[in-house]
Amino acid sequence: MADIDRDGPVVVCDREILGGRPTFRGTRVPVETVFDHLIEGVGLDEIMQNFPTLDRCDVEIALRQACDRLKASAPEATVGSPLARVS
């Protein structure tokens, strides 16, 4: 999807598409579906084959954004706290 601005949001919500569930821009593919497939062990190449309307760069951007948000919101663990435990 070369005509889509790479700087714009890659995940959008539109009430007219899947009732407003977050989808990848320009598609009807829910973001949750991609994450569920990754959790199940499906590789990105296979996901791209199964959902040809997805733009690989958009998926990679969404994954990076999710990772960045998790890192930014992770609580700091202090020595002795349950958060500091490593099993």
C-alpha positions in Angstrom: 0.0 0.0 0.0 2.5 2.6 -1.2 -0.1 5.4 -1.3 -0.5 5.4 2.5 1.5 7.8 4.6 4.0 5.9 6.7 3.9 8.6 9.3 0.2 8.2 9.9 -1.4 5.8 12.3 -1.2 2.2 11.2 -4.0 1.1 13.5 -7.3 2.8 13.2 -10.9 2.5 14.5 -13.9 3.1 12.3 -17.4 2.3 13.5 -18.3 1.3 10.0 -15.6 -1.4 10.0 -16.0 -4.3 12.4 -18.0 -2.1 14.8 -15.0 0.1 15.6 -12.6 -2.7 16.5 -9.0 -1.6 15.9 -7.9 -2.7 12.5 -4.8 -2.2 10.3 -5.4 0.9 8.1 -6.9 0.2 4.7 -8.0 -3.3 5.8 -10.7 -5.2 7.7 -8.0 -7.2 9.6 -8.3 -6.7 13.4 -5.0 -6.0 15.1 -6.0 -8.6 17.7 -6.1 -11.3 15.1 -2.5 -10.7 14.2 -1.4 -10.7 17.8 -3.4 -13.9 18.4 -1.7 -15.6 15.5 1.8 -14.5 16.8 0.9 -15.9 20.3 -0.1 -19.2 18.7 3.3 -19.4 17.1 2.4 -18.4 13.5 5.2 -16.6 11.8 4.9 -13.2 10.3 5.5 -14.6 6.8 2.6 -17.0 7.2 0.4 -14.2 8.6 1.2 -12.1 5.5 0.2 -15.0 3.2 -3.0 -15.5 5.1 -4.0 -11.9 5.1 -2.9 -10.4 1.7 -4.5 -7.0 2.4 -2.0 -6.4 5.2 1.1 -4.3 4.6 4.1 -5.9 6.2 5.6 -2.6 7.1 2.4 -1.5 8.9 2.4 -4.8 10.9 6.1 -4.3 11.9 5.4 -0.7 12.9 2.4 -1.8 15.0 4.6 -4.4 16.7 7.3 -1.8 17.4 4.8 0.6 18.8 3.3 -2.1 21.1 6.8 -2.9 22.3 7.6 0.7 22.9 4.4 1.3 24.9 5.1 -1.8 27.0 8.6 -0.6 27.8 7.4 2.9 28.6 4.6 1.7 31.0 6.5 -1.0 32.8 6.7 -0.4 36.5 10.1 -0.2 38.1 10.8 -3.2 40.3 12.6 -2.6 43.6 14.7 -5.2 45.4 12.5 -7.4 47.5 9.2 -6.5 45.6 7.2 -9.2 43.9 8.0 -7.4 40.6 11.7 -8.1 41.1 11.4 -11.8 41.3 13.0 -13.9 38.5 12.1 -17.5 38.4 
